[in-house]
Amino acid sequence: MAFQRAGYLTRLSRTAFQRVEPSPSLLASLQEEVDPGIVEGTELRIVKYPHPALRKPNELVTVEELKDGSIAKLAKEMFMVMYAAAGVGLAAPQVGVNKRLMVYNQSGDPKKWLDEVIMVNPTIVEFSEARNVETEGCLSFPGMDGPVERSKWIKVEAMNMKGKKFKRKFTDWEARIFQHEYDHLDGTVYIDRLDEEGRSKVQHRLNELIAEFGEGGAL
């Protein structure tokens, strides 16, 4: 790609799986997420809070970008990084590309490629009033996590890689993955959704990350 590759990779912590009680087969497919560093075959890299890419506005993907293959290449490489980190979802701004694009595989298993989902310019058009709280974390914020409240189901509009619009409804675990990644497209990170107690518990770690990686606009 022509633009610089550096960014953020999201993870949702294993505790989220434990609390929603997924099937044993799903749990067995999961590994603890890791920072993969350099991933062969791509220049995409995980960067850490407070990198400014987390807060920058994200542009709509254009029809021209879909036609020239640049978005297909980006999505493919995002999956590579996601799997290398044993993650389940990744949004383009998390790799320093400020476009409204996300990919995920709710199983986290690269062998289950039929579960892969690519969302171009997604929008949440409806969400449930019913909500639940689960523990989430993010590779952008290593060594910390916290309880996040989200809608139990959502309805979404997006485009596929051919530019065709479609609608889908997500529930439970898949709805949480989508909402976590969608937040990144709006410049929101999971710590923004922590309550006062949850934020106070991670503030020391946030200060350590700022000291390590420097001020960057994601405060």
Residue pairs with C-beta under 8 A, 6 or more apart in sequence:
1 43
1 70
1 73
1 74
1 97
2 70
3 96
3 97
4 96
5 42
5 43
5 44
5 45
5 95
5 96
5 97
6 45
6 47
6 51
6 53
6 95
6 96
7 44
7 45
7 46
7 47
7 51
7 53
7 92
7 93
7 94
7 95
7 96
7 97
8 46
8 47
8 48
8 49
8 51
8 53
8 54
8 91
8 93
8 94
8 95
8 96
8 138
8 139
8 140
8 184
9 35
9 46
9 81
9 82
9 85
9 87
9 90
9 94
9 95
9 139
9 140
10 87
10 89
10 90
10 91
10 94
10 138
10 139
10 140
10 180
10 181
10 184
11 33
11 85
11 86
11 87
11 88
11 137
11 138
11 139
12 88
12 89
12 136
12 137
12 176
12 177
12 180
13 33
13 135
13 136
13 137
13 145
14 30
14 32
15 134
15 135
15 145
16 134
16 135
16 136
16 173
16 176
17 26
17 27
17 30
17 173
19 134
19 135
20 134
20 172
20 173
20 176
22 173
26 107
29 107
29 108
29 109
29 112
30 86
30 108
31 86
31 108
32 86
33 85
33 86
33 87
33 137
33 139
34 85
34 86
35 46
35 85
35 139
35 142
36 46
36 81
36 84
36 85
37 45
37 46
38 45
39 45
39 80
39 81
39 84
41 77
41 80
42 77
42 80
42 81
43 77
44 77
44 78
44 80
44 81
44 95
44 96
45 81
45 95
45 96
46 81
46 85
46 94
46 95
46 139
46 140
47 53
47 96
47 140
47 213
48 140
48 141
48 142
48 209
48 212
48 213
49 140
49 141
49 189
49 206
49 209
49 210
49 213
49 216
49 218
50 209
50 210
50 213
50 214
50 215
50 216
50 217
50 218
50 219
51 96
51 140
51 213
51 216
51 218
52 216
52 217
52 218
53 93
53 94
53 96
53 98
54 93
54 94
54 140
54 184
54 187
54 189
54 217
54 218
55 187
55 217
55 218
56 93
56 98
56 187
57 98
57 187
58 92
58 93
58 98
58 99
58 100
58 185
58 186
58 187
59 98
59 99
59 100
60 99
60 100
60 121
61 71
61 99
61 100
61 101
61 120
61 121
61 159
63 163
65 71
65 99
66 72
66 120
66 159
66 161
66 162
66 163
67 163
71 99
71 101
71 120
71 161
72 161
74 92
74 97
74 99
74 101
75 101
75 103
75 118
75 161
78 90
78 92
78 95
78 101
78 103
79 90
79 103
79 105
79 110
79 116
81 90
81 95
82 88
82 89
82 90
82 103
82 104
82 105
83 105
83 108
83 110
85 139
86 108
87 108
87 139
88 104
88 105
88 106
88 107
88 108
88 177
89 102
89 103
89 104
89 105
89 177
89 178
89 180
89 181
90 102
90 103
90 104
90 181
91 101
91 102
91 181
91 182
91 184
91 185
92 98
92 99
92 100
92 101
92 102
92 185
93 99
93 184
93 185
93 187
94 140
94 184
100 120
100 121
100 122
100 185
101 118
101 119
101 120
101 121
102 118
102 119
102 122
102 178
102 181
102 182
102 184
102 185
103 116
103 117
103 118
103 119
104 116
104 117
104 177
104 178
104 181
105 112
105 113
105 115
105 116
105 117
106 115
106 117
106 173
106 174
106 177
107 115
109 115
118 160
118 161
119 156
119 158
119 178
120 158
120 159
120 160
120 161
120 163
121 158
121 159
122 156
122 157
122 158
122 178
122 182
122 185
123 156
123 157
123 158
124 154
124 155
124 156
124 179
124 182
125 155
125 156
125 157
125 167
126 154
126 155
127 151
127 153
127 154
127 155
128 151
128 152
128 153
128 154
129 151
130 151
130 152
130 153
131 149
131 150
131 151
131 152
132 149
132 150
132 152
133 147
133 148
133 149
133 150
134 147
134 148
134 150
134 176
135 145
135 146
135 147
135 148
136 145
136 146
136 147
136 148
136 176
136 180
136 190
137 144
137 145
137 146
137 190
138 180
138 189
138 190
140 189
141 189
141 190
141 191
141 202
141 205
141 206
141 209
142 209
143 205
144 202
144 205
144 206
145 202
146 190
146 191
146 194
146 198
146 199
146 201
146 202
147 194
147 195
147 198
148 180
148 190
148 193
148 194
149 193
150 175
150 176
150 179
150 180
150 193
151 175
151 179
152 171
152 172
152 175
153 169
153 170
153 171
153 172
153 175
154 169
154 170
154 175
154 178
154 179
155 167
155 168
155 169
155 170
156 167
156 168
156 169
156 170
156 178
157 165
157 166
157 167
158 165
158 166
158 168
159 165
159 166
160 166
170 178
180 190
183 189
183 190
183 192
183 193
189 218
191 199
191 202
191 206
194 202
210 219
